[in-house]
Amino acid sequence: MGTGCKESTYTTVVEGVVINTGSRQGIDSVLVTLQDGVSGTAGGFNLDMNTSSGKKNQVYTDANGAFRVELTGEHRPWLNVGKKGYAFYLSDRENVMGSQLSFPTGYTGDVVIEMSAEASFAPVLFSKEATGGDVVRFNDLPYEKLDTLSDINKFIRTFNGVGPFAPYRNGVWSIGDKYRRYYIELNRDNTFHSRIDSVYIKAFETYRDTIYY
């Protein structure tokens, strides 16, 4: 009589907190999923691989954003988070693929996962002293604060004459509960004025106020 080989199983426990990138506060009711292995479309990538057994365990974060999830499976476990109105931003973990995080078997604690609340940036540019010869240049800047010349000039928008001007009629995606940085430049009568500034955008809101130049 032949003997069959039983697959080895491993238990993984992940404990940590999900926080709002902008406010740095915990996010409640985030769905945390720990799955056994990775599927062929993990993290939005079309991978020529599939080690997922289909096993998974799901929990929700508490009022402070804390969670603890446990799973016994046969493959390396992967974790992802989700909540309507929020997007995965980053983690203190090094092994990140798309929006999924890989964990070793055993216990891993003090995990910090950041999610960004959706918001939109749709300002109006205006000057009470505007003239027909004005040239206005405007661009939103990276959150990373690089501020190189290429950052400022990349996708910059140029407007001529008397405003008001709307650089993003449909709004541009932004991180809620956080300051949105921008660059604005005015050429009036061959005199240049420029500045880097910022405005605060609340979560789930669209900033439509006036930026004066």
Secondary structure, DSSP 8 states (H G I E B T S, - for coil): ---------EEEEEEEEEEETTT--B-TT-EEEEEES--TTGGG---S-----S-EEEEE--TTSEEEEEEEESS-EEEEEE-TTEEEEEES-S-EETTEEE--SEEEEEEEEEEEEEEEE--EEE-TT--TT-EEEEEE--TT----HHHHHTT-EEEESS--B-S-TT-EEEETTEEEEEEEEEEETTEEEEEEEEEEE-TT-EE--EEE-
